[in-house]
């Protein structure tokens, strides 16, 4: 007979409840991780996609981390820290984007489970979130990092804020963690602010609890922060913006369009133009009817929240999260597809809730239909990803679906970046045919004509550039980019007063390092040394990487007899751009004055190696060689300076060339050099004196 045990032996047939819970938690975690791997496998090809040269061009526009944060929130800051704009293949940034999307997929699964959905329905909802084609734009387009980061942090905040089965203790850290996640989400994408309004409804209707007073105060503080963050975002310069009230009037139509894109994601465009700006704007009765339908649906969802809380709250979530996305777009866009990244989750939760109501006898047909939907979405995503491998592929794919002016414009800008001026002009002209007198396209045409005018012998294109830019400014007089370009056109056409007015207008409206650098150059040429110093100093503050600004500041400081400060500025310019011709030539001038002739000669030769037609460098090297009794070598550089095609002669180079050749007994070439100077300035005393030394018969007196 067996002795009695002091406690009952554990049964091997019936596991303990704790073991069951642990086994269930482990299997659910494994399932969630498997679901999160799906988007990584689907989007793996984008790892080796470069940044888009036009659509992602803002990635390299920031000089400091604070500038990136101020301009475009936490998303731009992360991209700046990753160095996405400086790398041809931003592999690390792609890894971060895919990791955020995979993490968001895992959180969608966890949220569906926390809201009471069955495991199969939660898997379907998470997979639909992961593979839906409407999310390609947010994941594949690096410039939409703010949307992706904001979505991940927002979902994390929801997960931490909502109680779950078996979750005990840790209430304080969960509350703190959820608020911290919401803060990061709003810093990345402040348009998620109305999600904080819907959260108490979810808690009250599904979990039968309300927020504490302290949490309400914290949420109000977050809402105020998000509103301030939205208001701090400046409108894009060109913005034929219909205005907030017009956007509000079109909000029901925009939400309906966003929902239809989720149901049938047939488009492929980064921009969905606002109908108020089209040639046939929406009729008032259509707007009124859309508001009426929206009010009826909203009322139905509100009343449904007592009987079908999950369905009602999912629909309200789409409205609350989608409304700010279509109201706060700072250009002519009605919405972007990336705006649906989080709001469309409301529609997916509707599907999950519907799956919960499927009777057991219809489970297999529902499973087959769901699998077909997921396969179709994955196929659409894979097909759409091919278009994001390069800028031409993206814009041409968009044009294959619809004649989109912005796609033609982006394609033209890509051609312009690669020096294909004729192809760029054709793309811009097609954009103008679709959107006549588009200020944005006129700006790019002006830039194109300016590029052509820089080719020797093509200066006539300056007039065409001025014409396009003046038409652009007739519609938007304060547009800084257009004023800056027109100022450069006038500057190159030697219309200094008109150039000064345009550059000052650009610097006053939206100061940029480039505009202020050009303004400083012009003021220096007009002998306004104080104004030039102020412009160059401000340019270096706005853009510490502006080598031209540091060089200009060094020239002003040198002229003001501040050699130490000038040397520091020039060395800063050369540290940023070692082949900066003017900075190196000016440094050589300072070295020559200091008696370092060998170092000065090395720097001048290096500058001329970069730009053999740099007239001031040719003259400086010729004079340096002449002072060291190397007349033959000096003449080679001085003659080159004299023979370059210019609107006016380099007087000092002509005089020195004439003097050296007269010392060798030559007459014809010196006479030619001196006549060129006198044709430009008949009273030039030194030229008159040298010419008087030549006899009328060609002999020197």
C-alpha positions in Angstrom: 0.0 0.0 0.0 1.4 3.4 -1.1 2.1 6.0 1.7 -0.1 9.1 1.6 1.5 12.2 0.2 1.5 15.4 2.2 0.0 17.2 -0.9 -1.8 15.9 -3.9 0.4 15.0 -6.8 -0.1 17.2 -9.9 -2.1 15.5 -12.6 -0.2 15.1 -15.9 -3.5 14.9 -17.8 -4.9 18.2 -16.8 -2.4 21.1 -16.8 -2.7 23.8 -14.1 -4.5 27.0 -15.0 -1.3 29.1 -14.8 0.4 26.7 -17.2 -2.5 27.0 -19.6 -2.4 30.8 -19.5 1.4 30.7 -20.1 1.0 28.3 -23.0 -1.7 30.4 -24.5 0.3 33.6 -24.1 3.3 32.0 -25.7 1.3 30.7 -28.7 -0.4 34.1 -29.1 2.9 35.9 -29.0 4.3 33.5 -31.6 1.3 34.1 -33.8 1.6 37.9 -33.5 5.3 37.8 -34.4 4.5 35.6 -37.5 1.9 38.2 -38.6 4.5 41.0 -38.1 6.9 39.1 -40.4 4.4 39.3 -43.3 5.0 43.0 -44.1 8.8 42.5 -43.9 8.6 39.8 -46.5 6.2 41.8 -48.7 8.2 45.0 -48.6 11.7 43.4 -48.7 12.4 44.8 -52.1 12.4 48.4 -50.9 15.5 47.8 -48.8 17.6 48.6 -51.9 15.5 51.4 -53.3 17.2 54.8 -53.3 15.5 58.0 -52.1 13.3 59.6 -54.7 15.2 62.5 -56.2 12.3 64.9 -56.4 9.7 63.6 -53.9 12.3 63.1 -51.2 14.4 66.1 -52.0 13.6 67.8 -48.7 15.5 65.1 -46.8 18.8 66.9 -47.4 17.5 70.4 -46.8 18.2 70.7 -43.1 21.4 71.9 -41.7 20.6 71.2 -38.0 18.5 68.8 -36.0 16.5 71.7 -34.5 15.7 72.9 -38.0 14.5 69.5 -39.1 12.2 69.2 -36.0 10.8 72.7 -36.5 10.1 72.2 -40.2 8.5 68.8 -40.3 8.3 67.3 -36.8 9.7 64.2 -35.3 9.7 62.2 -38.6 12.1 64.7 -40.2 14.3 64.7 -37.1 14.7 60.9 -37.3 15.6 61.1 -41.0 18.1 63.8 -40.3 19.7 61.7 -37.5 19.8 58.7 -39.9 21.4 60.8 -42.6 18.8 59.7 -45.2 19.3 62.8 -47.4 23.1 62.3 -47.7 23.1 58.7 -48.8 22.3 57.4 -52.3 21.0 54.2 -50.8 19.4 55.0 -47.4 19.4 51.3 -46.3 19.2 52.1 -42.6 16.2 54.5 -43.1 14.5 51.8 -45.1 15.1 49.3 -42.3 13.6 51.7 -39.7 10.5 52.3 -41.9 9.9 48.6 -42.4 10.4 48.0 -38.7 7.9 50.6 -37.8 5.3 49.1 -40.2 5.9 45.6 -38.8 5.6 46.9 -35.3 2.4 48.7 -36.2 1.0 45.4 -37.6 1.8 43.6 -34.4 0.1 46.3 -32.4 -3.0 46.1 -34.6 -3.2 42.4 -33.8 -2.8 43.1 -30.1 -5.4 45.9 -30.1 -8.0 43.7 -31.9 -7.4 41.0 -29.2 -7.7 43.6 -26.5 -11.0 44.9 -27.9 -12.4 41.3 -27.7 -11.9 40.0 -31.2 -11.3 36.3 -31.8 -7.9 35.2 -32.7 -8.7 34.4 -36.3 -10.5 37.8 -36.9 -7.6 39.6 -35.2 -5.1 37.9 -37.5 -7.2 38.8 -40.6 -7.4 42.5 -39.4 -3.7 42.7 -38.8 -2.8 41.1 -42.2 -5.2 43.4 -44.0 -3.5 46.4 -42.3 -0.1 45.0 -43.2 -0.7 44.3 -46.9 -3.2 46.9 -48.0 -2.0 48.9 -51.0 -3.1 52.2 -49.5 -0.2 51.9 -47.1 2.6 51.6 -49.7 3.0 55.4 -49.9 3.6 55.8 -46.2 6.1 52.8 -46.1 7.9 53.3 -49.4 8.1 57.1 -49.4 10.8 58.2 -47.0 9.4 61.7 -46.7 6.3 60.3 -45.1 8.3 59.1 -42.1 6.2 61.4 -39.9 3.0 59.5 -40.8 4.6 56.1 -40.2 6.3 57.1 -36.9 3.1 58.9 -35.7 1.0 55.8 -36.5 3.2 53.4 -34.7 3.4 55.6 -31.6 -0.3 56.2 -31.6 -1.1 52.5 -31.8 1.4 51.9 -29.0 -0.4 54.5 -26.9 -3.8 52.9 -27.5 -2.4 49.5 -26.6 -1.0 50.8 -23.3 -4.1 52.9 -22.5 -6.7 50.1 -22.9 -6.9 47.4 -20.2 -6.7 43.8 -21.3 -7.8 40.4 -19.9 -5.4 39.2 -17.3 -3.6 42.5 -17.1 -3.1 43.4 -13.5 -1.0 46.0 -11.8 1.4 48.5 -13.4 -1.4 51.0 -13.9 0.8 54.0 -13.2 3.5 53.0 -15.6 1.0 52.0 -18.3 -0.7 55.4 -18.0 2.6 57.2 -18.2 3.8 55.1 -21.1 0.6 55.7 -23.1 0.8 59.4 -22.6 4.5 59.4 -23.6 3.6 57.4 -26.7 0.8 59.8 -27.6 3.2 62.8 -27.1 5.6 61.2 -29.6 2.8 60.5 -32.0 1.5 64.1 -32.0 5.1 65.4 -32.4 5.4 63.2 -35.5 1.9 63.7 -36.9 -0.2 66.2 -35.0 -3.2 65.4 -37.2 -3.9 62.4 -35.0 -5.1 64.7 -32.2 -8.8 63.7 -32.4 -7.8 60.1 -31.6 -7.5 61.3 -28.0 -11.1 62.4 -28.1 -12.3 59.0 -29.2 -10.3 57.1 -26.6 -12.6 57.8 -23.7 -15.6 56.6 -25.8 -13.8 53.3 -26.3 -13.1 52.9 -22.7 -16.6 53.8 -21.6 -18.5 51.7 -24.1 -16.3 48.6 -24.2 -14.5 48.5 -20.8 -17.2 50.4 -18.7 -14.7 52.8 -17.2 -14.0 56.5 -17.6 -10.8 58.5 -17.5 -9.6 60.0 -14.3 -9.4 63.8 -13.8 -5.7 63.8 -14.0 -5.7 61.9 -17.3 -8.3 64.3 -18.7 -6.0 67.3 -17.8 -3.1 65.4 -19.4 -5.1 64.8 -22.6 -6.2 68.4 -22.8 -2.5 69.4 -22.5 -1.7 67.0 -25.4 -4.5 68.4 -27.5 -3.3 72.0 -26.9 0.2 70.9 -27.9 -1.1 69.2 -31.1 -3.1 72.3 -32.1 -0.1 74.5 -31.5 2.1 72.1 -33.5 -0.4 72.2 -36.4 -0.6 76.0 -36.4 3.2 76.3 -36.3 3.5 74.4 -39.7 3.9 77.1 -42.3 1.9 76.9 -45.5 3.9 75.8 -48.5 5.1 78.9 -50.4 3.2 78.2 -53.6 0.0 77.1 -52.1 -3.0 77.9 -54.3 -4.6 76.8 -51.0 -8.4 76.8 -51.1 -8.4 77.8 -47.4 -9.5 76.1 -44.2 -13.3 76.9 -44.6 -13.3 75.5 -48.2 -11.5 72.4 -47.0 -14.1 72.0 -44.2 -16.9 72.3 -46.7 -15.4 69.5 -48.8 -14.5 67.3 -45.8 -17.3 64.8 -46.3 -16.4 64.3 -49.9 -12.7 64.0 -48.9 -13.5 61.3 -46.3 -15.7 59.5 -48.8 -12.8 59.6 -51.3 -10.4 58.3 -48.7 -12.8 55.5 -47.9 -13.3 54.6 -51.5 -9.5 54.5 -52.0 -9.4 52.0 -49.2 -12.2 49.9 -50.8 -10.8 50.1 -54.4 -7.1 51.3 -54.2 -6.8 51.9 -58.0 -5.0 55.2 -57.9 -1.2 55.8 -57.8 -0.7 59.5 -57.1 1.0 61.4 -54.3 -1.5 64.2 -54.7 -5.3 64.2 -54.9 -6.0 67.8 -56.1 -8.7 69.8 -54.3 -11.9 70.0 -56.4 -12.4 73.7 -55.5 -9.3 74.5 -57.6 -10.4 72.5 -60.6 -11.9 73.9 -63.8 -15.3 72.4 -62.7 -15.6 72.9 -59.0 -18.2 71.0 -56.9 -21.7 72.4 -57.0 -23.1 73.8 -53.7 -26.0 71.3 -53.7 -23.5 68.4 -53.8 -21.6 69.8 -50.8 -24.9 70.3 -49.0 -26.0 66.7 -49.8 -22.7 65.3 -48.6 -23.0 67.1 -45.3 -26.5 65.7 -44.9 -25.4 62.2 -45.6 -22.5 62.6 -43.3 -24.7 63.9 -40.5 -27.2 60.9 -40.9 -24.3 58.4 -40.8 -22.7 60.1 -37.8 -26.1 60.0 -35.9 -26.6 56.4 -36.8 -23.1 55.5 -35.5 -23.7 57.4 -32.4 -27.0 55.7 -31.6 -25.5 52.3 -32.5 -22.8 52.6 -29.9 -25.1 51.2 -27.2 -26.0 48.0 -29.1 -23.0 47.5 -31.4 -20.3 49.5 -29.7 -17.3 48.0 -31.6 -18.9 48.7 -35.0 -20.0 52.2 -34.1 -16.6 53.1 -32.5 -14.7 51.8 -35.5 -16.8 54.0 -37.8 -16.4 57.0 -35.5 -12.6 56.3 -35.3 -12.3 56.6 -39.1 -14.1 59.9 -39.1 -12.2 61.3 -36.1 -8.8 60.3 -37.3 -9.5 61.0 -41.0 -11.0 64.5 -40.6 -7.8 66.3 -39.6 -5.9 64.5 -42.3 -8.0 66.1 -45.0 -8.3 69.5 -43.3 -4.6 70.2 -42.6 -2.7 69.7 -45.9 -0.6 72.8 -46.6 -0.9 72.9 -50.4 -3.4 72.2 -53.2 -3.8 68.6 -52.2 -7.2 67.3 -51.0 -5.5 64.4 -49.3 -2.6 62.0 -49.8 -2.9 58.2 -49.7 -0.5 58.1 -46.8 -3.1 60.1 -44.8 -5.1 56.8 -44.5 -2.3 55.0 -42.7 -4.0 55.2 -39.3 -7.6 56.3 -40.1 -8.2 53.3 -42.4 -7.7 51.1 -39.3 -11.2 52.1 -38.3 -12.5 50.5 -41.5 -10.4 47.4 -40.9 -11.8 47.1 -37.4 -15.3 47.3 -39.0 -14.3 44.2 -41.0 -13.0 42.4 -37.9 -16.3 43.2 -36.0 -18.2 41.8 -39.0 -16.2 38.6 -39.0 -17.1 38.2 -35.3 -20.8 38.0 -36.3 -20.3 35.3 -39.0 -22.2 32.2 -38.0 -20.2 28.9 -37.7 -21.8 27.4 -40.8 -20.5 30.3 -42.9 -17.0 30.2 -41.5 -15.4 28.4 -44.4 -16.9 30.7 -47.2 -15.9 33.7 -45.1 -12.4 32.3 -44.7 -12.1 31.7 -48.4 -13.3 35.2 -49.2 -11.0 36.7 -46.6 -8.0 34.8 -48.1 -9.0 36.1 -51.6 -9.1 39.7 -50.3 -5.7 39.3 -48.6 -4.2 37.8 -51.8 -5.6 40.6 -53.9 -4.3 43.3 -51.5 -0.8 41.7 -51.4 -0.7 41.4 -55.2 -1.7 45.1 -55.5 0.9 46.1 -53.0 3.6 44.1 -54.8 2.6 45.7 -58.1 2.6 49.2 -56.6 6.0 48.8 -55.0 7.6 48.5 -58.4 6.6 52.1 -59.1 8.5 53.4 -56.1 11.9 52.2 -57.2 12.7 55.5 -58.9 11.2 58.9 -59.6 10.5 58.3 -63.3 8.9 54.9 -62.6 6.6 56.5 -60.0 5.5 59.4 -62.1 5.1 57.4 -65.3 3.0 54.8 -63.4 0.8 57.5 -62.1 0.4 59.0 -65.6 -0.5 55.6 -67.0 -3.6 55.8 -64.7 -4.6 59.5 -65.1 -3.3 62.7 -66.7 -1.9 64.3 -63.5 -0.2 67.8 -63.8 1.9 67.2 -60.7 3.3 64.0 -62.1 4.3 65.8 -65.3 5.9 68.5 -63.2 7.8 66.0 -61.0 9.0 64.2 -64.1 10.2 67.5 -65.6 12.1 68.3 -62.4 13.8 64.9 -62.5 14.9 65.5 -66.1 16.1 69.0 -65.1 18.2 67.5 -62.3 19.9 65.2 -64.8 20.5 67.9 -67.4 17.9 66.8 -69.9 16.6 70.2 -70.6 14.5 69.4 -73.7 12.7 66.5 -72.0 12.1 68.7 -68.9 10.6 71.4 -71.1 8.3 68.9 -72.8 7.1 67.6 -69.4 6.5 71.1 -68.1 4.5 72.1 -71.3 2.3 69.0 -70.8 1.7 70.1 -67.2 0.7 73.5 -68.4 -1.7 72.1 -70.9 -3.5 70.2 -68.1 -3.3 73.2 -65.7 -2.9 76.4 -67.7 -0.9 79.2 -66.0 0.2 77.0 -63.2 2.5 79.2 -61.1 4.5 76.1 -59.9 5.2 75.0 -63.5 6.0 78.6 -64.6 8.6 78.7 -61.8 10.2 75.6 -63.1 10.2 76.8 -66.6 11.9 80.0 -65.4 14.5 77.8 -63.7 15.0 75.8 -66.9 15.5 78.9 -69.0 18.0 80.2 -66.4 19.9 77.0 -66.7 20.1 77.4 -70.5 21.2 81.0 -70.1 24.3 79.8 -68.2 25.6 78.1 -71.4 28.0 80.5 -73.1 26.3 82.2 -76.1 22.8 81.4 -74.8 22.3 84.6 -72.7 19.1 85.3 -74.7 17.3 82.8 -72.5 17.5 85.2 -69.6 14.7 87.2 -71.2 12.5 84.0 -71.4 13.3 83.1 -67.8 12.3 86.6 -66.6 9.0 86.4 -68.6 8.0 83.1 -67.0 9.0 84.2 -63.5 7.2 87.5 -63.8 4.0 85.7 -64.9 4.5 83.5 -61.8 4.8 86.5 -59.5 1.8 88.1 -61.0 -0.2 85.4 -59.3 1.9 85.1 -56.1 3.8 88.4 -55.6 5.3 87.3 -52.3 6.6 83.9 -53.4 10.2 83.8 -52.1 11.5 81.1 -54.5 10.2 83.0 -57.6 11.6 86.3 -56.3 15.0 84.7 -55.6 15.2 83.1 -59.1 14.1 86.4 -60.8 16.7 88.2 -58.7 19.4 85.9 -60.0 18.1 86.4 -63.6 18.3 90.2 -63.2 21.7 89.9 -61.5 23.1 87.9 -64.4 21.6 90.4 -66.9 23.4 93.1 -64.9 20.2 94.8 -63.9 21.4 95.4 -60.4 18.6 97.6 -59.0 15.9 95.2 -60.2 17.8 92.3 -58.9 18.3 94.0 -55.5 14.5 94.6 -55.2 13.7 90.9 -55.9 16.3 89.5 -53.6 15.3 91.7 -50.8 11.7 90.7 -51.2 12.8 87.0 -51.1 14.9 87.5 -48.0 12.1 89.5 -46.2 9.4 86.9 -46.9 11.1 83.6 -46.3 14.8 84.1 -45.7 17.0 81.3 -47.0 20.8 80.9 -47.0 20.9 80.9 -50.8 18.8 84.1 -51.2 20.8 86.0 -48.6 24.1 84.8 -50.1 23.0 86.2 -53.5 21.9 89.4 -51.8 25.2 89.7 -50.1 27.1 89.3 -53.4 24.9 92.0 -55.0 25.3 94.4 -52.2 29.1 93.9 -52.3 29.2 94.6 -56.0 27.2 97.8 -55.3 29.8 98.8 -52.6 27.4 98.3 -49.8 29.8 96.6 -47.5 27.7 96.8 -44.3 24.7 95.4 -46.1 26.7 92.7 -47.6 28.2 91.7 -44.2 24.7 91.6 -42.7 23.4 89.4 -45.5 26.3 87.0 -45.5 26.3 86.7 -41.7 22.5 85.9 -41.7 23.1 83.4 -44.4 25.7 81.5 -42.4 23.3 81.5 -39.4 20.5 80.0 -41.5 22.7 77.5 -43.3 26.1 76.9 -41.7 26.9 74.6 -44.7 26.7 77.5 -47.2 30.3 77.7 -48.4 29.5 80.7 -50.8 28.2 82.7 -47.8 31.3 82.0 -45.7 33.5 83.0 -48.7 31.5 86.2 -49.2 31.8 87.0 -45.5 35.6 86.4 -45.7 35.9 88.8 -48.7 34.0 91.5 -46.8 36.1 91.0 -43.7 39.3 91.2 -45.8 38.2 94.4 -47.3 37.4 95.8 -43.9 41.0 95.0 -42.8 40.0 92.1 -40.5 42.6 89.5 -41.8 42.1 87.1 -38.8 38.3 86.9 -39.2 38.6 86.7 -43.0 41.1 83.8 -42.7 38.6 81.9 -40.4 35.7 82.5 -42.7 37.7 81.4 -45.8 39.0 78.3 -44.0 35.4 77.4 -43.0 34.3 77.8 -46.7 37.2 75.5 -47.8 36.4 72.9 -45.1 32.8 72.7 -46.5 33.9 72.8 -50.1 37.6 72.1 -50.7 37.4 73.1 -54.4 35.7 76.4 -53.8 37.5 78.5 -56.4 36.9 82.0 -55.1 37.7 81.1 -51.5 41.0 79.4 -52.5 42.0 82.3 -54.7 41.3 84.8 -51.9 43.3 82.7 -49.5 46.1 82.8 -52.0 45.9 86.6 -52.1 46.2 86.7 -48.4 49.2 84.3 -48.5 50.9 86.5 -51.1 50.4 89.6 -49.0 52.0 87.7 -46.1 55.0 86.7 -48.1 54.0 83.0 -48.6 54.4 83.1 -52.4 54.8 79.3 -52.8 51.7 78.5 -50.9 49.8 81.3 -52.8 50.9 79.8 -56.2 49.8 76.3 -55.1 46.3 77.5 -54.2 45.9 79.6 -57.4 46.9 76.6 -59.5 44.5 74.4 -57.6 41.7 76.9 -58.1 42.4 77.2 -61.9 42.5 73.4 -62.1 38.9 73.4 -61.0 37.9 76.4 -63.2 40.4 77.2 -65.9 38.3 80.3 -67.0 38.3 82.0 -63.5 39.5 85.4 -64.7 40.5 86.8 -61.3 42.5 83.7 -60.6 44.3 83.9 -64.0 45.2 87.6 -63.3 46.3 86.9 -59.8 48.6 84.0 -60.9 49.9 86.0 -63.8 50.8 88.9 -61.5 52.4 86.5 -59.0 54.6 84.9 -61.7 55.5 88.4 -63.1 56.7 89.5 -59.7 59.1 86.6 -59.6 60.6 87.3 -63.0 58.8 84.5 -64.8 57.4 86.7 -67.5 56.8 84.1 -70.2 54.8 81.9 -67.9 52.9 85.0 -66.5 51.9 86.0 -70.1 50.3 82.6 -70.7 47.8 83.2 -67.8 47.3 86.9 -68.5 46.7 86.4 -72.2 44.2 83.7 -71.3 42.4 86.2 -69.1 42.4 88.8 -71.9 41.1 86.4 -74.5 38.1 84.9 -72.6 34.7 86.0 -74.1 33.4 88.6 -71.6 31.0 91.5 -71.8 33.7 93.8 -70.6 37.5 93.4 -70.5 39.5 92.6 -67.4 41.3 96.0 -67.3 44.2 95.0 -65.0 45.0 91.8 -67.0 45.0 93.8 -70.3 47.3 96.5 -68.9 49.8 94.0 -67.4 49.8 91.9 -70.6 50.5 95.0 -72.6 53.3 96.1 -70.3 55.1 92.7 -70.3 54.8 92.5 -74.1 56.1 96.0 -74.6 59.1 95.1 -72.4 59.8 92.3 -75.0 59.6 94.8 -77.9 56.2 93.8 -79.1 53.8 96.4 -80.5 50.7 94.9 -82.2 49.4 92.8 -79.3 50.0 95.6 -76.7 48.2 98.1 -79.0 45.3 95.6 -79.2 45.1 95.2 -75.4 45.2 98.9 -74.8 42.6 99.7 -77.4 40.2 97.2 -75.8 40.7 99.0 -72.4 40.1 102.4 -74.0 37.0 101.2 -75.9 35.6 100.3 -72.5 36.9 103.4 -70.6 38.3 106.1 -72.9 39.8 108.0 -69.9 41.8 105.2 -68.4 45.0 107.1 -67.6 47.4 104.1 -67.4 46.2 102.8 -70.8 46.6 106.3 -72.4 50.1 106.6 -70.9 51.2 103.2 -72.3 49.7 103.9 -75.7 51.5 107.2 -75.9 54.8 105.3 -75.6 54.0 103.5 -78.9 54.8 105.5 -82.0 52.3 105.9 -84.8 54.4 103.7 -87.0 54.4 100.9 -84.5 57.8 101.7 -82.8 58.0 102.4 -79.2 59.0 105.9 -78.3 
